[in-house]
Amino acid sequence: MKKQIMFAILAMSFFASTARFALAQDLNIDDFTTGKSAILSYKSGIHTVTQTGDPNHLIGGTRATTINIASNPLNQISTFQFRPDVKNHLSAFVQNPAFYVSHRIDMQYGNGAPMHADLSPYFSNGFIRLNFLGLTENLNFNIQLFTGTVWAQGGCNIGYYPGSFSVELPLSKFDDKGINFADVTYMNFIFQSGSGVGIVSSAVTSIEVSNVSKPGALSCHF
């Protein structure tokens, strides 16, 4: 009987630790290995493009991206591209706004069929992490999460950095208007110029939700 009780305790401990381990696994939002685009070039206006891909690498299977060029006094060309490169481990979202261009890019997930993503296991001590290859100028960055029309928002201003780095936005620090973190139907990632001269170029290699901080990552929030 004692042996049976001991085995039962060990079994419960194993399943409890397994559950905790499962909660700690990263949730991939986009690793840019799917949903390829051409190099998209613009001088003015508002333009939206949509890519589809494997939901294991692109949450919800659809990414809709809108660029808004508010001013371009020198009539220069701004570009962005979704560039899968699995072989060389250089898959990335690359943006190159031109000199003196004031721009905003909204990168949206769940814009078609709602995602119903469960972020509740990450709320108390987790965060959304973006991994960059580099950043040339100051960037104003925001994340909006929705359940239907109800939203929560987090963000920060990121300084330029000539190399790879990661930024983590704690979910518990979001300005929450009452969303259901167990049922996130839509996400919007906003990149906009924080520079007086434009040219806020960057490359993002992946976006994920995690409970485990990456060594050296910048934790930031408004």
VOGU-3710 file (C-alpha; in Angstrom, 3 decimals, decimal comma):
1> mkkqimfail> 0,000/0,000/0,000  2,794/2,441/0,897  4,474/1,737/-2,442  1,198/2,391/-4,284  0,745/5,713/-2,464  4,335/6,701/-3,241  3,886/5,851/-6,937  0,664/7,886/-6,992  2,438/10,895/-5,453  5,298/10,597/-7,929
11> amsffastar> 2,849/10,345/-10,814  0,977/13,467/-9,672  4,262/15,339/-9,270  5,326/14,305/-12,763  2,079/15,467/-14,360  2,150/18,746/-12,403  5,710/19,466/-13,513  4,785/18,516/-17,077  1,898/20,983/-17,000  4,161/23,761/-15,734
21> falaqdlnid> 6,696/22,917/-18,452  3,976/23,057/-21,129  2,916/26,523/-19,989  6,495/27,747/-20,411  6,699/26,833/-24,104  6,961/29,774/-26,488  3,993/30,547/-28,731  5,138/31,516/-32,222  3,376/34,495/-33,776  5,524/34,883/-36,889
31> dfttgksail> 8,995/33,623/-37,789  8,765/34,998/-41,369  9,695/31,640/-42,911  6,360/31,699/-44,751  4,164/34,390/-46,286  6,717/35,676/-48,792  6,347/39,019/-50,568  8,212/40,906/-53,259  10,115/44,078/-52,337  7,192/46,515/-52,112
41> syksgihtvt> 7,979/50,130/-53,057  5,940/53,256/-52,313  6,272/57,047/-52,388  2,924/58,131/-50,920  -0,492/57,065/-49,714  -1,898/54,095/-47,809  -1,337/50,584/-49,176  -2,323/47,145/-47,812  -0,915/43,774/-48,845  -1,811/40,309/-47,559
51> qtgdpnhlig> 0,256/37,130/-47,320  -0,814/33,633/-46,338  1,260/30,739/-45,050  1,679/27,788/-42,722  -0,182/28,539/-39,423  2,631/26,794/-37,523  4,923/29,638/-38,604  2,393/32,447/-39,144  -0,313/32,623/-36,476  -3,773/32,308/-37,986
61> gtrattinia> -2,254/31,662/-41,420  -2,760/35,256/-42,643  -0,753/38,478/-42,323  -2,153/41,807/-43,571  0,243/44,763/-43,650  -0,601/48,420/-44,208  1,951/51,164/-44,886  0,924/54,801/-44,453  3,321/57,437/-45,816  2,211/60,741/-44,311
71> snplnqistf> 4,888/62,978/-45,802  7,690/62,598/-48,329  9,016/66,066/-49,242  11,959/64,715/-51,257  9,791/62,213/-53,192  11,932/59,223/-52,200  11,042/55,515/-52,391  10,300/53,532/-49,216  10,228/49,733/-49,233  9,372/46,717/-47,125
81> qfrpdvknhl> 9,527/42,971/-47,708  8,692/39,658/-46,054  11,716/37,565/-46,898  11,844/33,837/-46,040  15,399/32,453/-46,012  15,371/29,225/-44,005  18,626/27,940/-45,515  20,698/30,864/-44,216  18,593/31,492/-41,074  17,863/35,031/-42,284
91> safvqnpafy> 14,072/35,025/-42,645  12,877/38,521/-41,749  10,455/41,391/-42,113  12,628/44,172/-43,577  11,540/47,809/-43,781  13,465/50,693/-45,354  11,630/54,028/-45,114  13,381/56,746/-47,086  15,066/59,956/-45,940  12,630/62,541/-44,524
101> vshridmqyg> 9,729/60,097/-44,777  7,181/60,029/-41,966  5,671/56,554/-42,056  3,645/53,986/-40,142  3,362/50,237/-40,745  0,547/48,146/-39,216  1,208/44,390/-39,341  -2,005/42,526/-38,525  -2,885/38,931/-37,652  -6,462/37,585/-37,507
111> ngapmhadls> -7,664/40,169/-40,008  -9,609/37,490/-41,885  -10,924/34,637/-39,747  -10,489/35,440/-36,012  -7,578/33,581/-34,396  -8,949/32,786/-30,904  -5,374/32,630/-29,572  -5,000/31,753/-25,884  -2,438/34,066/-24,244  -3,750/33,550/-20,700
121> pyfsngfirl> -0,863/31,220/-19,641  1,529/34,108/-20,318  -0,371/36,999/-18,742  1,026/37,135/-15,199  4,743/36,841/-15,995  4,982/36,556/-19,779  5,617/38,939/-22,637  5,594/39,373/-26,392  9,150/39,343/-27,756  10,466/40,749/-31,036
131> nflgltenln> 13,898/39,739/-32,280  15,681/42,340/-34,428  18,748/42,125/-36,669  19,270/45,850/-36,126  17,665/49,302/-36,126  19,036/52,472/-37,750  16,987/55,199/-35,991  14,572/55,646/-33,095  11,386/53,593/-33,483  7,991/54,107/-31,864
141> fniqlftgtv> 6,527/50,636/-31,447  3,108/49,445/-30,225  1,178/46,181/-29,942  -2,621/46,053/-29,890  -4,510/42,901/-28,861  -8,251/42,517/-29,436  -11,118/40,330/-28,317  -13,752/41,431/-30,791  -13,708/45,236/-30,543  -12,305/45,355/-26,988
151> waqggcnigy> -8,569/46,034/-26,885  -5,379/46,161/-24,843  -2,231/48,019/-25,870  1,437/48,016/-24,956  4,389/49,773/-26,490  7,663/51,594/-26,096  10,191/53,784/-27,856  13,227/51,822/-29,048  16,585/53,464/-29,682  18,753/52,632/-32,675
161> ypgsfsvelp> 21,089/49,660/-32,293  23,750/48,453/-34,785  23,301/44,713/-34,269  20,980/41,923/-33,167  18,796/42,540/-30,106  15,460/41,527/-28,586  12,636/43,570/-27,064  10,112/42,099/-24,600  6,794/43,807/-23,774  5,209/42,424/-20,548
171> lskfddkgin> 1,556/41,492/-21,053  0,740/42,509/-17,474  1,816/46,088/-18,304  -0,581/46,488/-21,236  -3,289/49,145/-20,968  -6,152/46,639/-20,804  -9,688/47,781/-21,624  -11,117/44,371/-20,724  -10,001/41,857/-23,351  -10,143/38,120/-22,772
181> fadvtymnfi> -6,507/36,979/-22,888  -7,778/33,414/-23,383  -9,464/34,492/-26,628  -7,364/37,006/-28,576  -9,028/37,304/-31,969  -6,788/39,916/-33,606  -3,293/41,417/-33,185  -1,777/44,595/-34,615  1,948/45,423/-34,509  2,651/49,110/-35,198
191> fqsgsgvgiv> 6,016/50,448/-36,371  6,339/54,207/-36,838  9,111/56,722/-37,156  10,576/58,201/-33,990  13,180/60,090/-36,001  13,131/63,641/-37,324  14,850/62,584/-40,546  13,118/59,276/-41,332  15,236/56,316/-42,531  14,023/54,114/-39,638
201> ssavtsievs> 15,229/50,880/-41,240  15,030/47,563/-39,393  14,745/43,803/-39,792  12,617/41,663/-37,458  13,409/37,945/-37,561  10,650/36,578/-35,324  7,838/37,404/-32,908  6,817/35,093/-30,079  5,007/34,954/-26,740  7,039/33,532/-23,864
211> nvskpgalsc> 7,303/33,081/-20,101  11,098/32,777/-20,235  13,111/35,951/-20,765  15,877/35,898/-23,350  19,314/36,807/-21,908  20,131/40,443/-22,651  16,642/41,291/-23,926  15,312/44,809/-23,370  12,118/44,862/-21,287  10,091/47,962/-22,059
221> hf> 6,605/49,422/-21,759  4,870/52,791/-21,655
//
